[in-house]
């Protein structure tokens, strides 16, 4: 049980790591300097590594442990055990930990066992454990439902334990496995290996030349290995990570989790960060979202927008004609905007407000604390927090309404040039560039800024030199530690923030699932690697069911006729273009005779395609 850079998405994360350790839903990495850093907001609370110098790290279901260079063990997280004394090795399983003391004696915490003698190595799984005895024989104890407690006879030099199976390395460097094998996880390939690792239902090995081989299955399908040379590999519960010979970390397998700190490879002109997801507008005006998407908040329509905002589990876009479109959660009708024309929009956790050209404000969605009942006075700018909203009047003064338990609706007096709101606080930018904040006891730093953005208990601002500074009273995910500039814009979310560079590139940091890196880039579509939001990737940029890459990638081949001898694209080619444009693979999308010519042609399909770009998609095919 060790290893991951990103719990769900294939990713390349540069950095100087010597070991990675994967728990169920969090990741820890051991740096070259011996420090440990952990990432991912676990459902059981943040997994925050303590300071210190470590020689190894391992992770389980809810906690992680590190072996310090002085031989002591320190554990952290939910239910973390306390192991006293000095040790030479440790292994963290699903629910318990074992360690080998000086002299080879075994000590297992929170697990009934009576193992006497001396041991060379121990591995803990999800209900059973195995060890290599001093004479290099194997011994296992615990659950034996699938024969995982009956190891083979012989001499072994290395051992790994998975969910219900185990594998061991012989002196000749071949592998032998036993236990559950319904996914082939206990059927290793031929050849020799120098390192092995096991997850719940998959196993991987590293060969002498650095190449990897994996067998079994992860949550998303058969266990595979990327090409290249690696210095270390380790399997988590449902995913796999490896450290390249350059020190960078690659991870694959497992279903998408949040990914809000993954830096996308698109170019953006505006950026918005929410609770656990982000959205940005591309130079073409289309919106791209990433992060948590269980309520459809990432499913931006194929329209062009001039502004995008995000809330707790919803997103909204403002078109050039002033029409607002929202997507995602709608339990409070936060994704049901009024039929009005707006010049600006802003979103709280479950409410949205829009400002008209004349300065009038209209709000919709959750109305707890009267957050959706704005005052009648005209405003030049509005900014919504979790349950409150503040507006900048035409004279530069500020008025707020909604939740007030942290005095977030009691702004300071004076005249201001800009305003932003966080979860339970707001900040305003003075005309001289200084910042003033109120609510949640956030004190702004000295100096001048060109723009600011409020998050959940913290705020970030872009200084005059285009560097980013973040401040607040909550930094468990290092969201207050931005990367070096220059940046032109910043957007703060719940546990993370993202910065927009002049080139249009986006870099994110803070809470999430990726080990810290300067730029963690998702590979492009058509690279034969499964990445969110793809359901499949056949290695071809041509559109096929399940491929959900960017439309620019999908639409290129749609103008190429299926028949090379044809003079024009067929209706089938155009139909694929329609489905690609609206990101829909359902057979409900049909090409019909829209020009009443009596024949369904490519022109009909292209007419539907044009209708789908930047406009509501209406398929009025006759029955």
N, C-alpha and C positions, 0 to 999 in steps of 0.2 A: 504494500500500500504506500506508494510514493509518487507524486508528479503531476503538475499541470500549470500551464501558463494561462489558458482560458478554458473554463469548465465546459464550453459548448462549441465554440467556433474555431475553425481552422485559422491559425493566426501565426504571424512571425513577430516575436517580441525581442528586440535586441537588448543585450544587457550582459553583465559579467556574473553569471550564476554558475555554481558548481553542483547544485542539487536542487530539485524541485519535489515537493511533497503534496499529494492530492488527497484531500478528504472527500466527504460526500458532496459538499457544496461550497468548498473553500479551497484555497491554494496557498501554500507557503513556499518561499524560495530562499535558499542559502546563498548569500553573496560570497565573492572571493575574500572579502574582509572578515568573514565569519558572522556577519549580522544576518538576521532573519526578517523577512517582510512577508506578511500574509494579506490576501485579498479575498473579497467576496462577502456581501452582507448575508451571512448565514441566517436561516430562519430562527436559530437559537440565539442570535445576537452576534455582534461583531467579533471576529477572531483576530485579536490584535497581538502581534508578537512582542514580547518584552525586549528591552535592550540587553546587550550582552554579546559575547563571542562564542559561537557554537561550532562544533565539528560535524554534526549531522542533525537532520530534522525529519520527523515523520508525522503523518496526519491520519486521523480516523474519522469517525462519524461527526462528532461535535467538538472535538478538541485536537490540539497538536502538542507534541513534545519535542524538545531539543536536547541533545547531548552536548553539554558545554565542554570546553577544552580542558577543564580541570576534572572531568569525569562525573560531575554532578548532572542531574536531569531536572529540567524545568518544564512544566506543562502549563498550557493556557487554553481558555475556552470553556464551554459549558460542561460541567462535570469533570474538569481536569483533575487527574490524580496527583498525589504527592509521593514521590519516591525518594527516600533518603539513602545516603551513602554514595559510593563511587562506582561507576559502571563503565563498561567498554562498548556496549551496544544496546540499542533499544528497538522495539517494534510496537507500533500503535495499530490496533485492530479496530473493528467496528465499535466495540463497547468496552474493551479492556486493553491493558498494556503489559508487555513483558520486557524485561531487561536482563542482561547478563552482567553480573558483578565482577569486580576484580577477582581473579582466581577461577572464573568460569561457572560460578554458581548462578542458578536461575531464580529470578524474583518476578512473579506475576501479580499485578495489582487488580483487584476487583474481579478475580476469576479463580474459582475453586480448582486447586491442583496440588498435587503432592509429588513433585518431580525432584528426586535427589540425584546427585552426581554432578558432573561437569559438562558444559556445553560450549560449542564453538559459535553457534548461530541460532537465532530464534526468529520465527515469523508468526504473526498473529492475524487471523482472519475474522470472519463474522460468525463465531460460534465454535471455532476449533483453532488449534495452534499446532505447529510442528517445530522441531528443533533438530539440529545436527549435533549429535553427541561427540564427546572428545575423541572417540574412535572412528568418527565420520559416518556412523550409522544414523539412520533417521528414526525419529519417534514422534508420534502425533497423539493428541488427546482432545476430548471434546466431542462435538457432533460428528456422527459417522453414518448419516443417512445415505450418502452416496459413495461410501467407501473412502472418503477423504481422510479418515483416521487410520487407514491401513496402508502405510507407505511401503514402497518396494524395498527389498533387501539390497545390500551392497554399500559401496563407499561413495560419498557425495561431497562436493566442495562448495555448493551454493544452493539456496532454497528460497522459494517464493510461495505465498499462499494467496489464493483468490477467494471468491465467494464460497464455493463448495468444492473447490479443486485445489491441487497444489502441483508444483513442478520443481524438479531439482536438477542440478548440473553435475554430471559425472566427472571424474578426473580426466577423461578423454574429451571433455567439453561438449559431449552430446547431452540431450535433454530427455528426461523421463518424467511423465505426468501421471496423476491418478486422481480419482474422485469423479465428480459430475462432468459429463461430456456431451450434453445435449446440443451444444453449439460448436463442438469441436475444440473447446478450450483446453482439453486434456490430450489433444492429438498434435504433438509438435512436429514441425518439419524436420527433414533430415539435415545433416550438416553440423558444424560446430559453432559454439557461441561463447562469448566472454561475459555476458550479463543477461539475466532474465528478470521479468517482472510480471505480475498478474493482477488483473482487476476482477470484478465480480464474475463475468462470463467471458473474459478474453485474457490472452497471454501474449507477451512480446519478448523478443530476444535481440541482442545486439551482437553482430558478428565481429571477427577480428578486424575487418576493414572498415568498421563503423557503420555498415549497412544494417537496416532493421528488418525484422520479419515479425508479423503478428498473426495470430490465429484465434478463432473463436468469434465472438460478436460483441459489439457495443449496442447502445440503445438505437442507433440509426442504421444498423446493418452489420455486415461482416467486418471484422477488425482488419484494418489495412495499415500500411506503413508508408510514409512519404519517402521519396528518393533522397539521397544525400548521405553524408557522413556525420555520425553523431558520437558524442563522448559519453552520453548517459541517457537511459530511457527508463520511464516509470509509468505504471498504469494506476489510474484512479478507479473509483467505483464503476463509472460508465465511460471513461475517456482515457486518453493516453497523452503523455507529454514527453518530449525529449530535448536534451541540450545539444546543440550543434557544436562542431569543433571550434566555432567562433564565439561560443558562450551564449548565443541567442537561444531562445526557447520556442519550440514549435509544439502546438497542441492540436488534437483532432479527436473526433468521436464525441458522443454525448449530444443531447438535445440542447437547443439554444436556451439559455437562462435569461439574463438581462442584457448584458453586452453594452450597457450605456456608456462605458468608458472606452469602448473600442473605437478607434479613430477611423472613420470611413475614408475611402480613397477618392470620393467625389470632390468636386469643387463647389463651394457654396458662396452665396452673397449675403444671406442672413442666417441666423442661428437662434434656436430656442431650446432650453433644457427644462425638463419637468421632473416629476417624482422619480421615475425610473426609465424615462425615455427621452430622446431628443428628436428634433426635426429641423431641417434646414431647407432653404430655397436654393436651387441650383441656378446658374446663369441663364438657363432657358426658362426659368420661372416655375419649373416643376418642384414638388416637395419630396424629399427623401427623409424617412424616419428610421431610427434604430433604437434598440433597447428592449424593454418589456413590452409585449404586444398582445397579452391575453384577451384584451377587450377590443381589439381592432384599432388601437390608437396609432399603429404604424401603417395602416392601410390607407395612405393618402390617395385621393382620387386623381385621375389623370387630367388635371386642370393646371392652369398657370396662376400663380399667386404672387402678390407683392409683399405679403407678410404672413408669417406662420407663428402661432402660439400654442403652447402645450400646457395641459393641466395634470391632474392626478392620473387619470386613465382615458383621456380624450385629447384631441388636437383640433385646431381650427385654422383655416386659411382665409385670407382676405384677398379677393381678386381685384384687378385694376378697376373694374366697374363698381367697386364698393360692396359687392355681394359676398357674404360670409358662408363658407361651407365647413361643417364640422364632422368628425368621424371618431369612433371609439365608443366608450361608455356613454349611456344616455339615460341612466336610472333617475337622474334629477332633471332631465331634459336639457342638460348642458350642451348636448350636441344638436339641439333644435333651435337654431338662431331665428330671430324675427325677420320678417320680410322688409328690411330696411337697408339703406345704403350708408356705409360707414367709411370713415377715413382712417381709423385705427382701431385695433382690438387688443384686449388683454385677457388673460385667463388666470383664475385662481384654481383651487383644488377641484371644485365641482361647480363653479359658476364662471361665466364669461361676460365681459362688458365690451360694448362698442361705442366709439365716439363718432358722431357725425361731423361733417364739414363745418357745420354751424356751431359745434361745441357741445351739443346735447349728448347725454350719456344714457344708454339703454343697457340693462343687464338681464341675463336669463340663467336658468339653472337653479341650484340649491339656494334657498333664501333664508337659511338659518342666520341669526344675528342681523337680519335685514340687509345682508350683503348684496342682494340683487335689487335694492331700492336706492338708487343714487339721488343726490340732491339735484335740483333743477338748474343750478347755475352753470354757465358754459365753462368748458375746460379746453386746454390746449394739449394735454397729455394725461393719460390714465394708466395706472399700474396696479394690478391685482396681486394679493398675497393668498395665503391659504384660505382665510375666511374674511378678509377685509380688502378694501380697495382705496387707493388715494388718487386724487386728481390735482393737476396743476392748473390753477385759474389763469385767466388772461392777464391778470396783474402780477403773476409770479408767485402768489400765495398758494398754500396747500390746504386741501380739505379732504378728510378721510371718513369712511363709513364701514360698518360691519363689526366683526369680532374685535373686542377691546380688552381682553384679559391681560395683555402685556403692554397696554397703553399704545398699541400700534395705530390707533385711530386718533392719537393726540400729537399732531405734528408740531414742530417748532415754528415760531413766527419768522417772518422774513420773506424775501423774494428769491426764487430759485429758477435755474435753467432747465433742470431735468429731474425726474423722479423714477425710482424703481421700488418694488416691493418683494420681500422674501416671504417665508412661511408665516412668521409672526412679527415681522419688523418691516420697516421701510427706510430708504435712504434717499437723500436729495443732493443734487449737484449744484453748488453755488456758481454764480457767474464767474468767479475767479478760479474755479476748478477744484475748490475744497469740497469735502463731503461731510454731511451731517446725517446721523442715523438715529432712529427712535424705535422703542419696542424691543423686547428680548435682550436688553442691556448690551447691545452691540455698539462699541465705540470705534468710530472710523479712524484710520491712521492719518498721520500728518501727510502733507504733500498735496499735489494737484493731480486731477484725473480728467480724462476726456470722455469716459463713459463708465457706467457701473451696472451691475446685475445682482439681484438678490436671490439667494437660495434658501435652503431649510436651515436656519440658524447661522448662516454665514453670508458674506457678500464679497464679490470680486470686482475689481476695477482696473481699467486700462490707464496707465500713467501717460504723461506727455511723451516719454521716451519709448512708448509702445510695449513696455513690460507690464505684466499682470501682478497685482497684489491682492491676496484674499485675506479676510479677517472674520473672526467669529469666536464662539465659545464651544465649538464642536469640531474636532479634527481627527476622529477615530479612523477615518479612511484617507487621511492626508489630502483632503480636498482643499486645504489651505496652502498647499505646496504646489504652485503651478510650474510648468516647465519654462525655460527661458524664452524670451520673445524673439522677434517682435510679433505683436498681435494688433489687430485693428478692432476686434470685438470680443466680448466674453459673455457666456451664458452660464448661470449657476443653477444647479438642480438640487436634489435632496442630499445625496452624499457625494456628488460629483460636479464637475464643471467642464466646459469645453471652450476653447479659444479658436478664433478664426484668424488665419494669417492672410497677408496681402495677396498671396497666390491663390486664395480660395480654399486652401487645405484646412482641415479641422484636426485639432489635437485635444484629447480629453484626458482627465486625470481624476483621482479620488476613488470613491467607493465603486465596486464592481468586481470583476472576476479576472482581470488581466494583471499580471505582474507589471510594475511600473516600467515604462519604456518611453523613448522620445516620440516614436511614431509606430503604433502597432497597426499594420495595414492589412486589410482583408484583400485577398487575391481577387482578380477580376473574374467575371463569369466566363464559362467555357474552358475552365482549367482542370476539369475532371475532379474537382474537389468540392464536397458538399459543404455549403456555407449558407447561413441564414441570409435572406428568407427563402433560399432555394429548397425545393423538395427533392430535386435530383440535378445532376450536372453530368452530362454525357461527354464532356470534353469538346463540345461543338457549340459555337456561338449562335448557331441556327436555333430558332424557337422550337421547343418541343414541350409537351405537357409536363408541368412541374418545374420548369426552368423559370425562375422569377428574378432574372438579372435586370439591370437597367434597360429601359426601353431603347435607349440609343444603341445598346449592344444587341438587342433582339431584332430591331427593325432593319438593321443593315442588310441581312441576307434576304429580307422579305421581297425586295425588288428583283431578286434573281429568279428567273423562271425555273420551274421544276424541270422542264424539258429544255435543254440547252439550245435546241433548234427552233424553239418558239420565239416569236418576235416581241411578245409582250408577256407580262406576268399573267398567270392564270387566276381564276377566281379562288382556287385553293390557296395560292400564294398570298393573295390579298386577305383571305380569311385568317390565315395565321398572323398577318400583320395586325388585323383588328383585335384578335385575341391578345396579342402581345401588348398592344397599346393600352388596353384596359386591364391587363394583367389577369385575364380570366381564361380558363381552359375548359369551361363548361360547354357542352354541346348546345346550350341555350343560345349561344351567340351564333346567329345564322346570317348568311348573306342572302339578301332577297332582291327582287327586281325593283329597285327604288326609282329608276328613271322610266318605268313602264315601257321598256323596249320589247318586252315579251321574252327576253332571254336574260338569265343571270350571268353577268360578266364580271371581269375584274374591276371595271369602272364602278359597278354597284358596290363592291366590297370596299373600294378605295373611298367612295363617298361616305360610307359608314365610318371608315377610319378617320377621315377628316372631321367628321361630326364628333368623334370621341376625343379629339385633342383640344383641350381648353374649353369644352362645352359639355353639357350634360349628354350622356350617351343614351339615345333612344332608338331601340330596335323595333320599328313598326312594320314588321313583316306580316303579310296577310297569312291567315291560317290556310 
